[in-house]
Amino acid sequence: MPVRRLLTILSILLLAGLLPVLLVRAAPFLQGIENWVADYRVATLTPARPQQPDIVIAAITEDTLARFPYRSPVDRAFLADLLRVLEAKGAKAILLDVLLDQPTEPEKDQALAASIRDLRIPLVVSHGGAAEGLTEAQVAYINAFVPAERRGWANLVKDNLDGTVRWIFPGKPAPDGHWQAGVVPALAAHLGLGPPTVLTAIAWRGRPDAATAPFRQFPAHAVPVLPTAWFKDKLVLVGADLSDRDRHVTPFRTAFAGNAGILPGITIHAHALSQLLEGRTAPEQGVLLAVIAGLIAACLGLVLGMVEISLWLRAVLGLGLVAGIWLLAGPAYAHANLLLPQIGPSLSVMLGLWLTDIWRGRQERDQKRFVQAAFSKYLSPALLDDILKDPSKLSIDPKRRDMSYVFTDVAGFTTISEGMDATTLADVMNRYLDGMVKVVFAHGGTVDKFIGDAVFALFGAPRDMADHAARAAACALDLDRFAQGFLAAETEAGRPFGVTRIGVHSGPASVGNFGSDARFEYTALGDAVNTAARLEGLNKYFGTRVAMSGATADRCPDLPRRSIGRIVLKGKTEPIAVYQPLTEEEARGAFMRAYQQAYAAMAAGDAAAVELFDELAVLRPDDGPVAMHRDRLARGGDSDLVVMSDK
């Protein structure tokens, strides 16, 4: 499988698998639906269990409150007596979910305080602070009334989106800095159960049947007259079960109307305690599960999109996959305790199918234009000739071969082009590039590509050329002549244009059609190609228009040239020789002979090089290499080695 095809498939999988996960979590509407369908499974498919044998709820009901002269606060003497009775009946531990945050009748308050203090069995009393909405006076009172070792935060953790209780509150630091557990973890700690210290999902306990509650519950005022056996060795949770107070939305609301889905806080605590007591864990729709489910669903959509079937059948099967996700979710929860996400994977299936269809549609369109597009992409008549003679050259498999490379670029043209209107810019660039291409073709080269105003040409591919280096060097000189003439003509016409800089290098690289069966590009890749491009850019530091590497120059012994230096390119450790190719006329001139003498002295470390370059600067102050070396020598340079800190 071609790399590009593989990367496309991976991109579709990642996009279709992960985008819906992010979308569901970012969109409250979608997250609300995901929560609702998960809650519905909890409400309707939680496995039935026998009534919990070790937990009893002593509920403060309307009938209980009717026995007192006032409804609130709950009568303290009654609570004091209830704690003592439960202890006498052999209760194993007690959770008192009543907030004792204000004084009532002094004698009754003292009685309850004594019961809390003197109780010999584990007791946890609901506690709150300023963060829970208590005033300073209430906080001070409850702290004085309930000993620290008897306290547990009364907090219930509710989903910010829909207010549903789904987690056990583990606890938090008290104002004095020490860790204080929630009421259920605090009681679990007294029982040696290993309380949770992080937010933990509630594993709701299923009903034995539709008519039986998961926990035995008795009116608190009836406890004294009920059989002792009903409380002996039990965990007794004391709290309100009223129609208008301390009721909270739970997942059961999705399937049951009224108070059957909005439970008292004490019942929610019973579910949480039962979970810890029995060692059960609740399934959670965490990010990892959502990502895995999304990627699997996206994969199914992608596979369906790859199958050669009609559009209508693909749509029907796509809907079938979505339906399968929804049908699988129920058994996964009921039998494997796995709460699979449904909205995200459903979107992943459809998105994966849609993206695959778009991709395959583009492939098919590209394949229909394959032959025409292939020929039109190659600008070199030589390449066109080779393809017509040997269609195998359309193979996507690259080959490594020795070649020469020419890079050109117009200095500052981006800035210049901003001052031109679109029509003028198109006219200038078309005439310039047309002339450059003709020069390349005249030397038997292949124009690989245009990069804006830059031209990249190959010599030695697709056909072998024994003299590719000489052709590239000669082409560079002719390109320079054309570009200089073009610049002069444009300047005379009042149109600004930049100097064309050219880099030439030779060496091995991989060349061929890189891409897929339907879309590819004939090009060369490798370090040698990068070196040619970097030589073009270095012209601005050398003050030259054409820079040629020693690798090219060594293969053209008869080509006139002058040495620029041994250059260490940025990121490299070994220097390469760089030359400026010259015309015969330039090479025969007295200035170039003097330059070669000065360069030889510099390369040999001769101090006389300083004076020689000074003399050259007087003769030709605008010569780039002379200015560069004169400046280097003045700054302490003692050889022709130039280490580049840029490019």
C-alpha positions as CSV (number, residue, x, y, z in Angstrom):
1,M,0.0,0.0,0.0
2,P,1.5,3.4,-1.0
3,V,2.5,5.6,1.9
4,R,0.1,8.4,0.7
5,R,-2.8,5.9,0.6
6,L,-2.0,4.6,4.1
7,L,-1.7,8.2,5.5
8,T,-5.1,9.1,3.9
9,I,-6.7,6.0,5.6
10,L,-5.1,6.8,8.9
11,S,-6.2,10.5,8.6
12,I,-9.8,9.4,7.9
13,L,-9.7,7.0,10.9
14,L,-8.3,9.6,13.3
15,L,-10.6,12.4,12.1
16,A,-13.8,10.3,12.0
17,G,-12.8,8.5,15.3
18,L,-11.7,11.5,17.4
19,L,-13.7,14.5,16.0
20,P,-17.1,13.1,17.3
21,V,-15.5,12.5,20.7
22,L,-14.5,16.1,20.9
23,L,-17.8,17.3,19.5
24,V,-19.9,15.4,22.0
25,R,-17.8,16.8,24.9
26,A,-17.9,20.3,23.5
27,A,-21.6,20.4,22.6
28,P,-23.8,20.3,25.7
29,F,-26.8,19.2,23.6
30,L,-24.9,16.1,22.3
31,Q,-23.4,15.4,25.7
32,G,-26.9,15.7,27.3
33,I,-28.2,13.0,24.8
34,E,-25.2,10.8,25.5
35,N,-25.8,11.1,29.3
36,W,-29.5,10.4,28.9
37,V,-29.1,7.2,26.9
38,A,-26.5,6.0,29.3
39,D,-28.7,6.8,32.3
40,Y,-31.6,5.0,30.6
41,R,-29.5,1.8,30.4
42,V,-28.7,2.2,34.1
43,A,-32.3,2.7,35.0
44,T,-33.7,-0.2,32.9
45,L,-30.9,-2.7,32.5
46,T,-29.1,-2.7,35.9
47,P,-29.2,-6.4,36.9
48,A,-31.7,-7.3,39.6
49,R,-30.1,-8.2,42.9
50,P,-31.6,-9.5,46.2
51,Q,-32.4,-6.8,48.7
52,Q,-29.2,-5.7,50.3
53,P,-29.0,-7.7,53.6
54,D,-26.5,-5.5,55.5
55,I,-27.8,-2.0,55.0
56,V,-31.0,-0.6,56.6
57,I,-32.4,2.9,56.2
58,A,-34.1,4.5,59.2
59,A,-36.1,7.2,57.3
60,I,-37.3,10.4,58.8
61,T,-40.7,10.6,57.1
62,E,-43.6,13.0,57.2
63,D,-45.1,10.7,59.9
64,T,-42.0,11.1,61.9
65,L,-42.0,14.9,61.8
66,A,-45.7,15.0,62.7
67,R,-44.7,13.7,66.1
68,F,-42.8,16.9,66.9
69,P,-43.9,20.4,67.7
70,Y,-41.8,21.7,64.8
71,R,-40.7,20.2,61.5
72,S,-37.2,21.7,61.4
73,P,-34.7,21.3,62.8
74,V,-35.4,17.6,63.5
75,D,-36.1,17.0,67.2
76,R,-32.7,16.5,68.8
77,A,-34.0,14.4,71.7
78,F,-35.6,12.1,69.2
79,L,-32.2,11.7,67.4
80,A,-30.4,11.1,70.7
81,D,-32.8,8.4,71.6
82,L,-32.7,6.9,68.1
83,L,-28.9,6.6,68.2
84,R,-29.0,4.9,71.6
85,V,-31.7,2.5,70.5
86,L,-29.8,1.5,67.4
87,E,-26.7,0.9,69.5
88,A,-28.7,-1.2,71.9
89,K,-30.2,-3.2,69.1
90,G,-26.7,-4.2,68.0
91,A,-26.3,-1.9,64.9
92,K,-22.8,-2.3,63.4
93,A,-22.4,1.3,62.4
94,I,-24.6,4.4,61.9
95,L,-24.6,7.2,59.3
96,L,-26.6,10.2,60.5
97,D,-27.5,12.3,57.5
98,V,-28.8,15.3,59.4
99,L,-27.0,18.6,59.4
100,L,-26.6,19.7,63.1
101,D,-25.8,23.4,62.2
102,Q,-28.0,25.3,64.7
103,P,-29.1,25.2,68.3
104,T,-32.6,24.1,69.3
105,E,-33.8,23.4,72.9
106,P,-30.7,23.3,75.1
107,E,-31.6,20.1,77.0
108,K,-32.3,18.2,73.8
109,D,-29.1,19.5,72.2
110,Q,-27.1,18.4,75.1
111,A,-28.7,14.9,75.0
112,L,-27.8,14.5,71.3
113,A,-24.3,15.8,71.8
114,A,-23.8,13.3,74.6
115,S,-25.1,10.5,72.4
116,I,-22.8,11.4,69.5
117,R,-19.9,11.7,71.9
118,D,-20.5,8.5,73.9
119,L,-21.7,6.1,71.2
120,R,-19.4,3.1,71.2
121,I,-20.1,1.9,67.6
122,P,-18.8,3.7,64.5
123,L,-20.8,6.9,63.8
124,V,-20.5,9.4,60.9
125,V,-22.5,12.6,61.0
126,S,-23.1,14.9,58.0
127,H,-20.9,17.9,58.1
128,G,-20.7,21.1,56.1
129,G,-18.8,24.4,55.8
130,A,-18.9,27.8,54.2
131,A,-18.5,26.2,50.7
132,E,-21.7,24.3,51.3
133,G,-23.6,27.5,52.1
134,L,-23.4,27.6,55.9
135,T,-22.9,30.9,57.6
136,E,-20.0,31.5,60.0
137,A,-22.3,31.0,63.0
138,Q,-23.5,27.7,61.5
139,V,-20.0,26.5,60.8
140,A,-18.9,27.4,64.3
141,Y,-21.9,25.6,65.8
142,I,-21.5,22.4,63.8
143,N,-17.8,22.2,64.4
144,A,-18.4,22.5,68.2
145,F,-21.3,20.1,68.2
146,V,-19.8,17.2,66.1
147,P,-16.4,15.8,67.0
148,A,-13.9,15.8,64.2
149,E,-13.6,12.0,64.2
150,R,-17.4,11.7,63.7
151,R,-17.6,14.1,60.7
152,G,-18.1,13.4,57.0
153,W,-18.9,15.9,54.2
154,A,-22.6,15.6,53.2
155,N,-21.8,16.7,49.6
156,L,-23.4,14.9,46.7
157,V,-21.6,15.3,43.3
158,K,-23.9,16.5,40.6
159,D,-23.3,16.7,36.8
160,N,-22.9,20.4,35.9
161,L,-24.8,19.7,32.7
162,D,-28.0,18.1,34.0
163,G,-27.7,18.1,37.8
164,T,-27.8,14.3,38.0
165,V,-25.9,12.5,40.8
166,R,-23.5,10.0,39.4
167,W,-20.5,9.9,41.7
168,I,-19.4,9.3,45.2
169,F,-17.9,12.4,46.8
170,P,-14.5,11.2,48.2
171,G,-13.9,14.2,50.5
172,K,-11.8,17.3,50.6
173,P,-9.5,19.2,52.9
174,A,-11.1,20.7,56.0
175,P,-10.4,24.4,56.8
176,D,-7.6,23.3,59.0
177,G,-5.9,21.5,56.1
178,H,-6.5,17.9,57.1
179,W,-8.3,15.5,54.8
180,Q,-12.0,15.0,55.7
181,A,-13.8,12.2,53.8
182,G,-17.4,12.3,52.5
183,V,-20.0,10.6,54.7
184,V,-19.9,7.3,52.8
185,P,-16.1,7.1,52.5
186,A,-15.8,8.1,56.2
187,L,-18.1,5.3,57.2
188,A,-16.3,2.9,54.9
189,A,-13.0,3.8,56.6
190,H,-14.5,3.0,60.0
191,L,-15.4,-0.4,58.6
192,G,-12.0,-1.0,57.1
193,L,-13.3,-1.1,53.5
194,G,-10.6,1.2,51.9
195,P,-12.6,4.3,51.0
196,P,-12.2,6.0,47.6
197,T,-10.0,9.1,47.6
198,V,-11.0,10.2,44.1
199,L,-14.3,10.9,42.4
200,T,-15.8,7.4,41.8
201,A,-18.9,6.5,39.8
202,I,-21.8,5.1,41.7
203,A,-22.6,1.4,40.9
204,W,-26.3,1.6,41.4
205,R,-27.9,-1.5,43.0
206,G,-30.7,-3.2,41.0
207,R,-34.1,-3.9,42.6
208,P,-35.0,-7.5,43.3
209,D,-38.3,-6.9,41.5
210,A,-40.5,-4.0,40.5
211,A,-42.3,-4.0,43.9
212,T,-39.3,-4.3,46.2
213,A,-36.7,-1.6,47.0
214,P,-33.0,-2.4,46.9
215,F,-32.7,-1.5,50.6
216,R,-34.9,-2.3,53.6
217,Q,-36.4,1.0,54.9
218,F,-38.3,1.6,58.1
219,P,-39.7,4.8,59.6
220,A,-37.2,6.2,62.1
221,H,-39.9,6.7,64.7
222,A,-40.8,2.9,64.5
223,V,-37.3,1.7,65.2
224,P,-37.8,1.3,69.0
225,V,-40.7,-1.1,68.5
226,L,-39.2,-3.1,65.7
227,P,-37.5,-6.5,66.2
228,T,-33.9,-6.2,67.3
229,A,-32.9,-8.8,64.7
230,W,-33.7,-6.3,62.0
231,F,-30.9,-4.0,63.1
232,K,-28.4,-6.3,64.7
233,D,-25.0,-6.2,62.8
234,K,-26.5,-3.9,60.2
235,L,-25.3,-0.6,58.8
236,V,-28.0,1.8,59.6
237,L,-28.4,5.0,57.6
238,V,-30.6,7.7,59.2
239,G,-31.9,10.5,57.0
240,A,-34.9,12.2,55.5
241,D,-37.3,10.7,53.0
242,L,-39.6,13.6,52.4
243,S,-41.4,14.8,49.3
244,D,-40.0,18.3,49.4
245,R,-36.5,18.1,50.9
246,D,-33.2,16.5,50.2
247,R,-34.2,14.8,47.0
248,H,-31.8,14.5,44.0
249,V,-32.0,13.6,40.4
250,T,-30.5,10.2,39.6
251,P,-30.2,8.1,36.4
252,F,-33.5,6.4,37.3
253,R,-35.4,9.6,36.4
254,T,-35.0,8.6,32.7
255,A,-37.3,5.6,33.1
256,F,-39.4,6.3,36.2
257,A,-41.7,9.2,36.9
258,G,-42.0,11.2,40.1
259,N,-39.9,10.3,43.2
260,A,-38.9,7.0,41.8
261,G,-36.2,8.7,39.9
262,I,-35.5,11.6,42.3
263,L,-34.1,9.9,45.3
264,P,-33.5,11.0,48.9
265,G,-29.9,11.7,49.7
266,I,-29.9,8.9,52.3
267,T,-30.9,6.4,49.6
268,I,-28.2,7.6,47.3
269,H,-25.7,7.1,50.2
270,A,-27.1,3.6,50.7
271,H,-26.3,2.8,47.0
272,A,-22.8,4.1,47.4
273,L,-22.1,2.3,50.6
274,S,-23.5,-1.0,49.1
275,Q,-21.0,-0.6,46.3
276,L,-18.1,-0.2,48.6
277,L,-19.3,-3.0,50.9
278,E,-19.6,-5.5,48.0
279,G,-16.6,-4.4,46.1
280,R,-18.5,-3.6,42.9
281,T,-17.3,-1.0,40.4
282,A,-19.4,1.1,38.1
283,P,-18.8,1.4,34.3
284,E,-17.8,4.9,33.2
285,Q,-17.8,6.6,29.8
286,G,-14.3,7.8,30.1
287,V,-12.3,9.4,27.3
288,L,-10.3,6.3,26.6
289,L,-13.4,4.2,26.1
290,A,-14.9,6.9,23.9
291,V,-11.8,7.1,21.8
292,I,-11.5,3.3,21.3
293,A,-15.2,3.0,20.5
294,G,-15.0,6.0,18.1
295,L,-12.0,4.5,16.2
296,I,-13.6,1.1,15.9
297,A,-16.8,2.8,14.6
298,A,-14.8,4.9,12.2
299,C,-13.0,1.8,10.9
300,L,-16.4,0.1,10.3
301,G,-17.5,3.2,8.3
302,L,-14.3,3.3,6.3
303,V,-14.5,-0.4,5.5
304,L,-18.1,0.0,4.4
305,G,-17.1,3.0,2.3
306,M,-14.4,0.9,0.5
307,V,-16.8,-1.9,-0.5
308,E,-17.9,-1.8,-4.2
309,I,-21.7,-1.6,-3.7
310,S,-24.4,0.8,-4.7
311,L,-24.9,4.1,-3.0
312,W,-28.3,3.1,-1.7
313,L,-27.1,-0.2,-0.3
314,R,-24.1,1.6,1.4
315,A,-26.5,4.0,3.0
316,V,-28.7,1.2,4.3
317,L,-25.8,-0.7,5.7
318,G,-24.5,2.4,7.3
319,L,-27.7,2.9,9.1
320,G,-27.5,-0.8,10.0
321,L,-24.1,-0.3,11.6
322,V,-25.5,2.6,13.7
323,A,-28.5,0.5,14.7
324,G,-26.0,-2.3,15.7
325,I,-24.1,0.1,18.0
326,W,-27.4,1.0,19.8
327,L,-28.5,-2.6,20.0
328,L,-25.1,-3.7,21.4
329,A,-25.0,-1.1,24.1
330,G,-27.8,-2.8,26.2
331,P,-26.2,-6.3,26.5
332,A,-22.8,-4.7,27.0
333,Y,-24.0,-3.0,30.1
334,A,-26.3,-5.7,31.4
335,H,-23.9,-8.6,31.0
336,A,-20.4,-7.0,30.8
337,N,-20.8,-3.9,33.0
338,L,-19.6,-1.8,30.1
339,L,-21.3,1.5,29.5
340,L,-20.6,2.1,25.8
341,P,-21.0,5.5,24.3
342,Q,-23.6,5.7,21.5
343,I,-23.8,9.2,20.1
344,G,-20.1,9.6,19.4
345,P,-19.6,6.1,17.7
346,S,-22.8,6.7,15.7
347,L,-21.4,9.9,14.4
348,S,-18.0,8.2,13.8
349,V,-19.6,5.6,11.5
350,M,-21.3,8.2,9.4
351,L,-18.3,10.5,9.3
352,G,-16.0,7.6,8.4
353,L,-18.3,6.5,5.6
354,W,-18.8,10.1,4.3
355,L,-15.0,10.9,4.3
356,T,-14.2,7.6,2.6
357,D,-16.8,8.3,-0.1
358,I,-15.3,11.7,-0.7
359,W,-11.8,10.2,-0.9
360,R,-12.8,7.4,-3.3
361,G,-14.8,9.8,-5.4
362,R,-11.8,12.0,-5.8
363,Q,-9.7,8.9,-6.7
364,E,-12.1,7.9,-9.4
365,R,-12.1,11.4,-10.8
366,D,-8.4,11.5,-10.8
367,Q,-8.1,8.1,-12.4
368,K,-10.4,9.2,-15.3
369,R,-7.9,12.0,-16.0
370,F,-4.9,9.9,-15.3
371,V,-3.2,9.7,-18.7
372,Q,-4.0,13.2,-19.7
373,A,-2.8,14.6,-16.3
374,A,0.3,12.5,-16.5
375,F,1.5,13.9,-19.8
376,S,0.5,17.5,-19.0
377,K,2.5,17.5,-15.8
378,Y,5.9,16.9,-17.5
379,L,7.1,20.0,-19.2
380,S,10.2,18.5,-20.7
381,P,9.8,17.1,-24.3
382,A,12.6,14.7,-23.4
383,L,10.6,13.2,-20.6
384,L,7.5,13.1,-22.7
385,D,9.5,11.3,-25.4
386,D,10.6,8.7,-22.9
387,I,7.2,8.1,-21.5
388,L,5.7,7.6,-24.9
389,K,8.4,5.1,-25.8
390,D,8.3,3.3,-22.4
391,P,5.1,3.7,-20.4
392,S,6.8,1.9,-17.5
393,K,8.3,5.2,-16.6
394,L,4.9,6.0,-15.1
395,S,5.8,3.6,-12.3
396,I,5.5,5.1,-8.8
397,D,8.7,3.3,-7.7
398,P,11.6,5.8,-7.5
399,K,15.1,5.0,-8.5
400,R,18.4,6.3,-7.1
401,R,20.6,7.8,-9.7
402,D,23.4,10.4,-10.2
403,M,22.2,13.7,-11.5
404,S,22.7,17.5,-11.5
405,Y,20.3,20.1,-10.2
406,V,19.7,23.7,-11.0
407,F,17.7,26.0,-8.7
408,T,16.8,29.6,-9.6
409,D,15.0,32.3,-7.6
410,V,14.2,36.0,-8.1
411,A,15.6,38.0,-5.2
412,G,12.9,40.1,-3.5
413,F,10.2,39.2,-6.0
414,T,7.5,38.7,-3.3
415,T,7.8,42.3,-2.3
416,I,8.0,43.5,-6.0
417,S,4.9,41.4,-6.9
418,E,2.8,43.1,-4.2
419,G,3.1,46.4,-6.2
420,M,1.7,44.8,-9.4
421,D,-1.9,44.2,-10.4
422,A,-2.8,40.6,-11.2
423,T,-2.8,41.1,-15.0
424,T,0.7,42.7,-15.0
425,L,2.1,40.1,-12.6
426,A,0.7,37.2,-14.8
427,D,2.2,38.8,-17.9
428,V,5.7,39.3,-16.4
429,M,5.9,35.9,-14.8
430,N,4.7,34.1,-17.9
431,R,7.3,35.7,-20.1
432,Y,10.0,35.2,-17.5
433,L,9.2,31.5,-16.9
434,D,8.7,30.8,-20.6
435,G,12.2,32.1,-21.3
436,M,13.8,30.1,-18.4
437,V,12.1,26.9,-19.5
438,K,13.3,27.3,-23.1
439,V,16.9,27.7,-21.8
440,V,16.6,24.5,-19.7
441,F,15.1,22.6,-22.6
442,A,17.8,23.8,-25.0
443,H,20.4,22.1,-22.7
444,G,18.3,18.8,-22.5
445,G,17.1,19.4,-18.9
446,T,13.8,18.6,-17.3
447,V,11.9,21.4,-15.5
448,D,10.8,19.6,-12.4
449,K,8.6,22.3,-11.0
450,F,7.9,26.0,-10.5
451,I,7.8,27.2,-6.9
452,G,6.3,30.7,-7.3
453,D,9.0,32.5,-9.3
454,A,11.6,29.8,-8.6
455,V,12.5,27.1,-11.1
456,F,13.9,23.6,-10.3
457,A,15.5,21.7,-13.2
458,L,17.0,18.2,-13.4
459,F,19.8,16.9,-15.6
460,G,20.2,13.2,-15.9
461,A,16.6,12.1,-15.5
462,P,14.5,10.6,-16.8
463,R,17.2,9.7,-19.4
464,D,20.7,9.0,-18.4
465,M,23.2,11.8,-19.3
466,A,26.9,11.1,-19.0
467,D,27.6,14.9,-19.2
468,H,24.7,16.0,-16.9
469,A,27.1,18.2,-14.8
470,A,28.5,20.0,-17.9
471,R,25.0,20.6,-19.2
472,A,23.8,21.9,-15.9
473,A,26.7,24.3,-15.6
474,A,26.3,25.6,-19.1
475,C,22.6,25.9,-18.6
476,A,23.2,28.0,-15.4
477,L,25.3,30.5,-17.4
478,D,22.7,30.8,-20.1
479,L,19.9,31.2,-17.5
480,D,22.0,34.0,-16.0
481,R,22.4,35.7,-19.4
482,F,18.7,35.4,-20.1
483,A,17.7,36.6,-16.6
484,Q,20.1,39.6,-16.8
485,G,18.6,40.6,-20.2
486,F,15.1,40.2,-18.9
487,L,15.9,42.4,-15.9
488,A,17.3,45.1,-18.1
489,A,14.3,45.1,-20.4
490,E,11.8,45.2,-17.5
491,T,13.8,48.0,-15.8
492,E,13.8,50.0,-19.0
493,A,10.0,49.5,-19.4
494,G,9.5,50.9,-15.9
495,R,8.6,47.5,-14.3
496,P,10.6,46.5,-11.3
497,F,12.2,43.0,-11.3
498,G,14.8,41.3,-9.1
499,V,18.1,39.7,-9.8
500,T,17.9,35.9,-10.5
501,R,20.1,33.8,-8.3
502,I,21.1,30.3,-9.4
503,G,22.5,27.3,-7.5
504,V,24.1,24.2,-9.2
505,H,25.0,20.9,-7.6
506,S,25.6,17.3,-8.6
507,G,25.1,14.1,-6.7
508,P,22.8,11.0,-6.1
509,A,19.1,11.4,-5.3
510,S,15.9,9.3,-5.6
511,V,13.9,10.3,-8.7
512,G,10.6,9.0,-9.9
513,N,6.9,9.4,-9.5
514,F,6.1,10.0,-5.8
515,G,2.4,9.7,-5.0
516,S,-0.5,7.4,-5.6
517,D,-1.9,5.6,-8.7
518,A,-4.2,8.4,-9.3
519,R,-2.1,11.4,-8.4
520,F,1.7,11.7,-8.5
521,E,4.6,14.1,-9.1
522,Y,7.8,13.3,-11.0
523,T,10.6,14.8,-8.8
524,A,13.9,14.2,-7.2
525,L,14.4,13.9,-3.4
526,G,17.6,13.8,-1.4
527,D,20.4,15.7,0.3
528,A,21.9,16.6,-3.0
529,V,18.7,18.4,-4.1
530,N,18.7,20.3,-0.8
531,T,22.3,21.4,-1.3
532,A,21.6,22.8,-4.8
533,A,18.7,24.8,-3.3
534,R,20.9,26.1,-0.5
535,L,23.6,27.1,-2.9
536,E,21.1,29.3,-4.7
537,G,20.2,31.0,-1.4
538,L,23.9,31.6,-0.5
539,N,24.4,33.8,-3.6
540,K,23.2,36.8,-1.6
541,Y,26.0,36.2,1.0
542,F,28.6,35.7,-1.7
543,G,27.5,38.7,-3.8
544,T,27.1,36.5,-6.8
545,R,24.3,35.4,-9.1
546,V,25.5,31.8,-9.8
547,A,27.0,29.4,-7.2
548,M,28.3,26.0,-8.3
549,S,29.5,23.2,-6.0
550,G,32.8,21.4,-6.4
551,A,30.9,18.2,-7.1
552,T,29.7,19.8,-10.3
553,A,32.9,21.7,-11.1
554,D,35.1,18.6,-10.8
555,R,33.1,17.0,-13.6
556,C,33.6,20.0,-15.8
557,P,37.4,20.5,-15.9
558,D,37.2,22.8,-19.0
559,L,34.6,25.1,-17.5
560,P,36.1,28.5,-16.5
561,R,35.4,29.4,-12.9
562,R,36.7,31.1,-9.8
563,S,36.8,29.8,-6.2
564,I,34.4,31.3,-3.7
565,G,35.5,29.3,-0.7
566,R,35.2,26.0,1.2
567,I,31.7,26.4,2.7
568,V,30.3,24.6,5.7
569,L,26.5,24.8,5.3
570,K,24.4,25.2,8.4
571,G,23.7,21.9,10.0
572,K,26.7,20.2,8.2
573,T,30.2,19.5,9.5
574,E,32.1,18.9,6.3
575,P,32.9,21.8,3.9
576,I,32.1,21.8,0.2
577,A,34.0,23.7,-2.4
578,V,31.9,26.4,-4.1
579,Y,32.7,28.2,-7.3
580,Q,31.3,30.9,-9.6
581,P,31.2,29.7,-13.2
582,L,32.6,32.2,-15.6
583,T,32.5,33.0,-19.3
584,E,35.7,32.6,-21.4
585,E,35.9,36.4,-21.6
586,E,35.5,36.9,-17.8
587,A,38.1,34.2,-17.0
588,R,40.7,35.8,-19.3
589,G,40.5,39.2,-17.7
590,A,43.3,40.6,-15.5
591,F,40.9,41.1,-12.6
592,M,40.1,37.3,-12.4
593,R,43.8,36.4,-12.6
594,A,44.5,38.8,-9.7
595,Y,41.5,37.3,-7.7
596,Q,42.8,33.8,-8.2
597,Q,46.2,34.9,-6.9
598,A,44.7,36.6,-3.8
599,Y,42.4,33.6,-3.1
600,A,45.4,31.2,-3.3
601,A,47.3,33.3,-0.8
602,M,44.2,33.3,1.5
603,A,43.8,29.5,1.2
604,A,47.5,29.1,2.1
605,G,47.1,31.3,5.2
606,D,49.5,33.9,3.7
607,A,49.1,37.3,5.5
608,A,49.7,39.0,2.1
609,A,46.1,38.0,1.2
610,V,44.8,41.0,3.1
611,E,46.7,43.5,1.0
612,L,45.8,41.7,-2.2
613,F,42.1,41.8,-1.5
614,D,42.4,45.4,-0.5
615,E,43.9,46.1,-4.0
616,L,41.1,44.1,-5.6
617,A,38.5,46.1,-3.8
618,V,39.9,49.3,-5.2
619,L,39.8,47.9,-8.7
620,R,36.2,46.5,-8.4
621,P,34.4,47.7,-5.2
622,D,31.1,46.0,-6.2
623,D,32.6,42.5,-6.5
624,G,30.8,40.3,-4.1
625,P,33.4,37.6,-3.3
626,V,36.1,40.2,-2.9
627,A,34.0,42.2,-0.5
628,M,33.1,39.0,1.5
629,H,36.7,37.8,1.9
630,R,38.1,41.3,2.6
631,D,35.6,41.6,5.4
632,R,36.4,38.1,6.7
633,L,40.1,38.8,6.7
634,A,39.6,42.1,8.5
635,R,37.7,40.3,11.2
636,G,40.5,37.7,11.7
637,G,39.9,35.1,9.1
638,D,43.0,33.3,8.0
639,S,41.8,30.8,5.4
640,D,39.2,30.1,2.7
641,L,36.9,28.1,5.1
642,V,33.6,29.8,5.6
643,V,31.1,28.5,8.2
644,M,27.6,29.6,7.5
645,S,25.3,30.4,10.4
646,D,22.3,30.8,8.3
647,K,20.7,28.5,5.7
